[in-house]
Amino acid sequence: MWSASGRLGRLRYLAYATGAYLLAALVVGIFAAVVGDTPGAIVTVLVYVVMLVFTILVAIQRSHDMDWSGWTVLLTVIPFVAFIWIFKRGTEGTNQYGAPPPPNTLGVKILGLLLPILGMVGIAAAIALPAYMEYTRRAAGG
């Protein structure tokens, strides 16, 4: 995982990125709660720099699965272009970057689908909560 060589499939890429984000948020949250603001801010920066390096390495492996150079990861800074790394299939069989990635395990499938599911729940909550608050305000006669 901590290498720029090899290939990584779409779902595993999404799972690793989601796992890295959740782990970083957990570490930062616990550390900030235990030690306070200033040391917590320093640890936050360090943890997120490590997470950034990890996600770049994983994106390079994902680029290799599509038979692209690792330098194409620079295109992910363009809005909506990063969706290519999630939706484009990898090349069939062996390519110049190696053998195809292994099949996904159940854990990878769960973690990979966690982010889209949480995103849909978040969008639904963002729509439903204000409507519910307005409903309760009107029902209370206010």
Phi, psi and omega in degrees: 000329182265045180220153177266002180259158179097184184234152182218128181286171184299308185293320178295323176300313179295320179295315180295319179295318178295315179299319179296318179295313181296319179295317179297317179297320179295313180297313181297316180298314180295314183295319179294325179290328184277316189254346178105189191287303188294307176296327177297323179293321179295314179295323178302313180297315181296316180296317181287335173292317177298317179297321179297315179298315179299314182292329175292317178297320179293321179293326176295317177297323177294321176299319179298326179295330178272006181066035177248157175292153177297338180294340179293347177300333178299337179289344182291348177283347176280128182306137177071346178290330181298340177296338177301322182293338180267322189261336182281133178290152173282168179287146179286140176071195182283138173236190184295347181258000175130191182286161178298154178294156180291162176298153181283138175275172179297320179298319178295319180296317180294311182293324180292327180269354181296316182296312177298322180294315178297323177297317179293321178295320179296318178295317178298319179294321180295331178275317188283322184298312177299323178295320179293320179297319178295319178299314180292326177295315179291324180291331179280352179087019183252000000 
